[in-house]
Amino acid sequence: MAPILPDTVAVVFIASFPAGPWQTNCYVVATAPGSECVVVDPGLGAVPGVQELVAEHRLKPVAVLVTHGHLDHTFSVTPLCAGNDATCWVHPRDRALLGDPYRAMGPDARALVEQLAGPTTFTEPDAVRELVDGTRFEVAGLAFDALHAPGHTPGSTMLRTDYPGTEVEAVMFSGDVLFAGSIGRTDLPGGSHLDMLDSLRTKVLPLPDPVAVLPGHGPQTTMAAERAQNPYLQASYLRAPNPDEE
């Protein structure tokens, strides 16, 4: 598992692998090999991949960052926190999903999880800290900016960290807010199309072109590419529905 961004001159080390039936991108982020690290969005089946990266690069997980509370991004949060004495960071509006993730899922998804993992009891990690919109927090020698971007879930939060030394200005872990060529769905329990439109206008579009976008699913992209090509970032899509129009 190689770093997914150039690491020859960069300060930040980032590696990734897709986990589980939804192929959720789980990220491991550190200042360098041999240091403390954070894990972003460890979903179903993510523990072995995290353990492999940690051993290969001599890392120590001290925090698990959650972009949102859906089970495909949180299934392994509590085991990883417990096994590494790590702290979970999550937005308060999605915090309840750590202990009751099925409230935000359809019946088919629940059946699939139980088929793959069996009946599972979910609990919060022992240490939980809440993400606050617009604030910068530091963990494992890294500074992250939290950008609350509801729509996919009420607590969806994008996490930005600087990536100096390359043409990439910063890295944004976008969760299921923004994908390469698409955006997160809003039809699951807790989703809101209007909130997503507002998040795209106020939180996504203002991001500079040199920001690399590392989404919850699929390939990485850049804001320059998405601004030019993503149909969901165009003005025609972002116009809020008018209830008076037929």
C-alpha positions as CSV (number, residue, x, y, z in Angstrom):
1,M,0.0,0.0,0.0
2,A,1.9,3.0,-1.2
3,P,1.2,6.7,-0.3
4,I,-1.4,8.0,-2.7
5,L,0.2,11.5,-3.0
6,P,3.9,12.2,-3.7
7,D,5.8,11.9,-0.5
8,T,9.3,12.8,-1.6
9,V,9.1,16.5,-0.6
10,A,5.8,16.6,1.3
11,V,5.5,17.1,5.0
12,V,2.4,15.0,5.3
13,F,2.3,11.2,4.7
14,I,-1.1,9.9,3.5
15,A,-1.9,6.3,2.5
16,S,-5.3,4.8,1.7
17,F,-7.1,1.6,0.9
18,P,-10.8,0.8,0.1
19,A,-12.6,-1.3,2.8
20,G,-15.7,-3.4,3.0
21,P,-18.6,-4.0,0.6
22,W,-19.0,-0.3,-0.1
23,Q,-15.3,0.1,-0.8
24,T,-15.0,3.0,1.6
25,N,-11.7,4.9,1.4
26,C,-9.9,4.6,4.8
27,Y,-7.0,7.0,5.2
28,V,-4.0,7.0,7.4
29,V,-2.3,10.4,7.9
30,A,0.9,11.3,9.6
31,T,3.7,13.9,9.5
32,A,6.1,11.2,8.5
33,P,6.7,7.4,8.8
34,G,7.6,6.5,12.4
35,S,5.3,9.1,13.9
36,E,1.9,9.3,15.5
37,C,-0.9,9.2,13.0
38,V,-4.7,9.6,12.6
39,V,-7.1,7.3,10.8
40,V,-9.9,8.8,8.8
41,D,-13.2,6.9,8.2
42,P,-12.4,3.3,9.2
43,G,-15.5,1.4,8.0
44,L,-16.4,-2.3,7.8
45,G,-13.3,-4.4,7.3
46,A,-10.8,-1.6,7.8
47,V,-9.0,-2.9,10.9
48,P,-6.6,-5.3,9.0
49,G,-5.7,-2.6,6.5
50,V,-5.0,0.0,9.2
51,Q,-2.9,-2.5,11.1
52,E,-0.9,-3.3,8.0
53,L,-0.1,0.3,7.3
54,V,0.7,1.1,10.9
55,A,3.2,-1.8,11.1
56,E,4.7,-1.1,7.7
57,H,5.4,2.6,8.4
58,R,5.9,2.3,12.2
59,L,3.0,4.5,13.0
60,K,1.0,5.0,16.2
61,P,-2.7,5.8,15.8
62,V,-3.8,8.5,18.4
63,A,-7.0,9.7,16.8
64,V,-9.8,8.5,14.5
65,L,-11.5,11.2,12.5
66,V,-15.0,10.6,11.2
67,T,-16.4,12.7,8.3
68,H,-19.9,11.5,9.0
69,G,-21.8,8.8,11.0
70,H,-22.8,6.3,8.3
71,L,-21.8,2.7,9.2
72,D,-19.6,2.2,6.1
73,H,-17.4,5.0,7.6
74,T,-17.6,4.2,11.3
75,F,-17.9,0.4,11.7
76,S,-14.3,0.0,13.0
77,V,-14.0,3.3,14.9
78,T,-14.5,1.9,18.4
79,P,-12.3,-1.2,18.0
80,L,-9.5,1.0,16.6
81,C,-9.9,3.5,19.4
82,A,-9.9,0.8,22.1
83,G,-6.9,-1.0,20.6
84,N,-4.8,2.1,20.4
85,D,-6.1,4.3,23.3
86,A,-7.1,6.8,20.6
87,T,-9.7,9.5,20.6
88,C,-12.6,9.7,18.1
89,W,-13.5,13.1,16.6
90,V,-17.0,13.5,15.1
91,H,-19.5,16.3,14.6
92,P,-22.1,16.5,17.4
93,R,-25.0,16.1,14.9
94,D,-23.7,12.6,13.9
95,R,-22.4,11.5,17.3
96,A,-25.4,9.5,18.1
97,L,-24.8,7.3,15.1
98,L,-21.6,5.9,16.7
99,G,-23.9,4.0,19.1
100,D,-26.9,3.5,16.8
101,P,-25.8,3.6,13.2
102,Y,-28.8,1.7,11.8
103,R,-31.0,4.7,12.3
104,A,-29.4,6.3,9.3
105,M,-29.5,3.2,7.0
106,G,-32.1,1.4,4.9
107,P,-33.2,-2.2,5.7
108,D,-31.2,-3.6,2.8
109,A,-27.9,-2.1,4.2
110,R,-28.6,-3.5,7.6
111,A,-29.2,-6.9,6.3
112,L,-26.0,-6.8,4.3
113,V,-24.0,-5.8,7.4
114,E,-25.5,-8.5,9.5
115,Q,-24.8,-11.0,6.8
116,L,-21.1,-10.0,6.6
117,A,-20.4,-9.3,10.2
118,G,-23.2,-10.9,12.2
119,P,-25.3,-9.2,14.8
120,T,-23.2,-6.3,16.2
121,T,-23.5,-4.2,19.3
122,F,-22.3,-0.6,18.7
123,T,-20.9,1.7,21.3
124,E,-19.1,5.0,21.5
125,P,-15.4,4.9,22.0
126,D,-14.3,5.8,25.5
127,A,-12.9,9.2,24.4
128,V,-14.9,11.3,22.0
129,R,-14.3,14.9,21.0
130,E,-16.7,16.9,18.9
131,L,-15.8,18.7,15.7
132,V,-16.8,22.4,15.6
133,D,-17.4,24.1,12.3
134,G,-14.8,26.6,11.2
135,T,-12.3,25.6,13.9
136,R,-8.8,24.3,13.6
137,F,-7.7,21.4,15.8
138,E,-4.3,19.7,16.2
139,V,-3.6,16.0,16.6
140,A,-0.6,13.9,15.9
141,G,1.4,16.9,14.9
142,L,-1.2,17.8,12.2
143,A,-3.6,20.7,12.0
144,F,-7.0,20.1,10.6
145,D,-9.8,22.6,9.7
146,A,-13.3,21.3,10.2
147,L,-15.9,22.4,7.6
148,H,-19.4,21.3,8.6
149,A,-21.2,20.5,5.3
150,P,-24.6,18.9,6.0
151,G,-26.8,17.3,3.4
152,H,-25.6,13.7,3.1
153,T,-26.0,13.5,6.9
154,P,-26.7,16.3,9.4
155,G,-23.2,16.1,10.8
156,S,-21.1,15.6,7.6
157,T,-17.8,17.4,8.0
158,M,-15.0,17.9,5.6
159,L,-11.5,17.9,7.0
160,R,-8.8,20.1,5.5
161,T,-5.0,19.9,6.2
162,D,-2.1,21.7,4.6
163,Y,0.1,19.8,2.2
164,P,3.1,22.0,1.7
165,G,6.1,21.4,-0.6
166,T,4.1,20.4,-3.7
167,E,1.7,22.0,-6.2
168,V,-1.1,20.8,-3.9
169,E,-2.0,23.6,-1.5
170,A,-4.0,21.4,0.9
171,V,-5.8,18.1,1.2
172,M,-9.5,17.9,1.9
173,F,-11.0,14.7,3.2
174,S,-14.5,15.2,1.8
175,G,-16.3,12.1,3.1
176,D,-19.5,11.7,1.1
177,V,-20.0,15.4,0.4
178,L,-18.0,15.5,-2.8
179,F,-16.7,12.8,-5.1
180,A,-14.9,12.9,-8.5
181,G,-17.7,13.9,-10.8
182,S,-20.5,13.5,-8.2
183,I,-21.8,14.3,-4.7
184,G,-23.2,12.3,-1.8
185,R,-26.8,11.1,-1.9
186,T,-29.4,12.9,0.2
187,D,-32.3,10.4,0.2
188,L,-31.2,8.4,3.3
189,P,-32.6,9.1,6.8
190,G,-31.2,12.4,7.9
191,G,-30.2,13.6,4.5
192,S,-31.3,16.9,3.0
193,H,-31.2,18.1,-0.6
194,L,-31.5,21.8,0.4
195,D,-28.7,21.4,3.0
196,M,-26.5,19.8,0.4
197,L,-27.1,22.7,-2.0
198,D,-26.1,25.2,0.7
199,S,-23.0,23.2,1.6
200,L,-21.9,23.0,-2.0
201,R,-22.3,26.8,-2.4
202,T,-20.8,27.9,0.9
203,K,-18.3,25.2,1.8
204,V,-17.2,23.4,-1.4
205,L,-17.1,26.0,-4.1
206,P,-15.0,28.5,-2.1
207,L,-12.2,25.9,-1.9
208,P,-9.1,27.0,-4.0
209,D,-8.3,25.1,-7.2
210,P,-5.0,23.6,-5.9
211,V,-6.9,21.6,-3.1
212,A,-6.7,17.9,-3.5
213,V,-10.0,16.2,-2.7
214,L,-9.8,12.7,-1.1
215,P,-13.4,11.4,-1.0
216,G,-15.1,8.7,0.9
217,H,-15.4,6.6,-2.2
218,G,-13.7,6.4,-5.6
219,P,-10.6,8.2,-6.9
220,Q,-9.0,11.3,-5.6
221,T,-9.5,14.6,-7.6
222,T,-8.9,18.3,-7.3
223,M,-11.1,21.3,-6.8
224,A,-10.0,22.6,-10.2
225,A,-11.2,19.5,-11.9
226,E,-14.5,19.4,-10.0
227,R,-15.2,23.1,-10.5
228,A,-14.8,22.6,-14.3
229,Q,-16.4,19.2,-14.8
230,N,-18.7,18.2,-11.9
231,P,-22.3,18.7,-13.0
232,Y,-23.4,19.2,-9.4
233,L,-21.2,22.2,-8.9
234,Q,-22.7,24.1,-11.9
235,A,-25.1,27.0,-11.4
236,S,-28.0,25.2,-12.9
237,Y,-27.9,22.5,-10.3
238,L,-27.1,24.8,-7.4
239,R,-30.2,26.9,-7.9
240,A,-32.5,26.1,-5.0
241,P,-36.0,24.7,-6.0
242,N,-38.7,27.3,-6.0
243,P,-41.9,25.9,-4.4
244,D,-44.0,28.3,-6.5
245,E,-42.7,26.9,-9.8
246,E,-44.7,24.1,-11.4
